Each structure stands twice: as C-alpha cells, then as structure tokens.
C-alpha cells in the first residue's frame, strides 16, 4: 500500500530476507509491474539492521530509474544510479571482498554498472523489498493505491 518504505515514518515495506550465503555471492532477479495501472518500485536489500543496509531499487524516482544507496544511521546516500527503459529490468548485486557492486540488464545478457560501495556483508541478510512509497514530485497526484512490483527468476550464486 502507499506510504510503505524502509525509511521515514512508515518503515513497513514488505521484504523477504534470507541469511547471506557467505561472501562472495551474487543475487539476481527480474523486476516488473504486478499491475498494469501502477508503477513498480522495489528491488534488493542487503540488511544488517535498521541503521545499516544497502538497497538497489528500481522505479523509485520514475520509470526505469535504478539507484544503489547506502543507509547508515537513518541517512540515505545514493552511491550509484542507472536508467533502463524496459518493462522488465534484471538487477544484480555482487558481494565480495567487503564491497557490493550493483548491475542492471534487459534480459540478463549484457550488464550495465549502477554503482559500487563498501559494505561488510558478514552476518547480513539479503532479499527482496517492495516499496509502496511514491515520490509525489515524480508522480504528482496519481497512483493513490501505491506501487505493485513482481519479481521473477530469483537466483543466488555462491
């Protein structure tokens, strides 16, 4: 529903988290809209706790927008950004040697870099998150029911 996020006042964004398999590892998933009349906003979260996590979010700042962000001590810091004009976007996090690298693709054949940041993934969880909070500067007055995202082809490689 609208307003649900991992930050701000309503931190109830639905997420599915699993223990990390131990570095190095890679997670891949394809994201698309679950409803034709709603935007799709969501992606990966690499979660240590509510003060320390990394997100790779599709659609948060408009259709096709992809942002890698660090979240530390209730502050969000974007560290990479990309854009793909496609109905289905494949996203990927590579975690190795204390770093997280984010990539995106249409179809999973050719990968484009979104960004890279330092992050200690030991004892972290990794998973998917669906964001319902809609930026009203991007989508003014539309989509009152929030966003709707669907993930397919979810893979974890060790």
N, C-alpha and C positions, 0 to 999 in steps of 0.2 A: 504494500500500500504506500501511498505518497508520504514522504517525510522520513522514511526509514533509511538510516545510513550507519556508518561505523564511527562517525564523529558528529559533534554538535549536540543538540538537545535530545534527539531520538536515535540512540545507538542500538537499535533493534533490527538492523538489516539481517535478513536470514543468510546464514552461512553454514557450509558443511566443511568441517575441518578434520583432518587426519594427522597423526604424528608424522613428522618428516622421516623419510626412509634413511636419513644419514647422507651427508654430502659426499660426493657430488650426486645431484639428482636433477631431473628435468620434469616439469609438468606441462602438459599441452591440452588445450580444449578449444572447441569452436563455439562461438557465441553468436546468437541471432535473436530476433524478436520472437517472443512467445505469443504475442497478439498483434495482428496487423495494424491496429489503430493506436499502438503505444510504442514509445522508444524502448530500446534495450540498453540498460545501464547495469554493469557489473563486471566481474572478472575474477582474478585470483587475489587471494590474500595469503601472505606469509606472516603468521601471527605468533608473537611471543606473549604479549599481554596487551591490555587496552592502552598502554603507554608506548609500546614498541611493536610496530608492524609495518609491512610493505604492502602496497596494493598495485595491481595492474588492472586498470578499469577502462572498459570500452564504453563510449557514449555519454560519459558524464558531462561533457561540455559541448555536446552536439553530436549529431550522427557522424560516425566514422572516426571520432576523436578517441585517442588512446593515450593514457597517462600512467607513467610509473611514478609512484610517490612514496616517500618515507613519512612515517608518522611517529614522532617522538615527543613525549611529554605534552600531548594534546595539541601539537602543532604539525600541520601538513606541509611538506616541502616537495614540490614536484621536482624530479630529477631527470625526467625524460618524457618526450612526447612524440606521438606519431599520428598519422591520419591515413585511413584506408576507406575509400568509397566502395563499400560492398555490403550486401545484406547479411553475409556470413563471414565473420572475421575469426581467424585462428590465432590464439595468443599462446605465448610460451614463456616460462620462467626457467632459466638455467641457474642452478645454485651450486657454486664451487669456490673453494679457497677463500671463504669469507666474503664473497661477492654474489650479487644477484644481477643477472642480465635478463632484460625483457626484450622479446621479439614479437613481431606480428606478421601475418601472412594471409593471402587469399588462397585457400586450397592447401597450404602446408608444403608447397614445393620450394618457393623462393622466400627466404626470411629477411625481414627488414628490422634493423635495430631500433628500439624505442628508447632504451637507456640502460644505465648500469649504476649500481650503488653498492657500498659496503654494507654487509648485514651478517651477523653471526646467527646462522640458522640452527645451531645446536639447541635442542630442547624446544624447538618451534613446532608449530603445526602449519600445514599447508592445505588450502582448499579453495572453494568457490564462494562468491558472495553475490547476492542480488541487491542492488541499490534501488530504493524507491524514491529517494530524494531527488527532485527535479530542479535544476538551476533555472529559476524564473527569468534570468537575463537571457538565457538561450531559448527557452520555451515559454514565452510570456502568456500566461492565462490558459494554456492548453494542457491536456493530459491530466485532468483532475484526479483520475484514479491511480496515478503513478506509472511506473515503468513495468515492463514484463520481459524477462530475459529467459532464454532456454540455452542450455549447454549440451553439446554432443561431442562424441569422440574424445572423451576424457582419458588421458593416459599419464602414467607416472613411470619414468625410466630411471633406473639406478645405474 
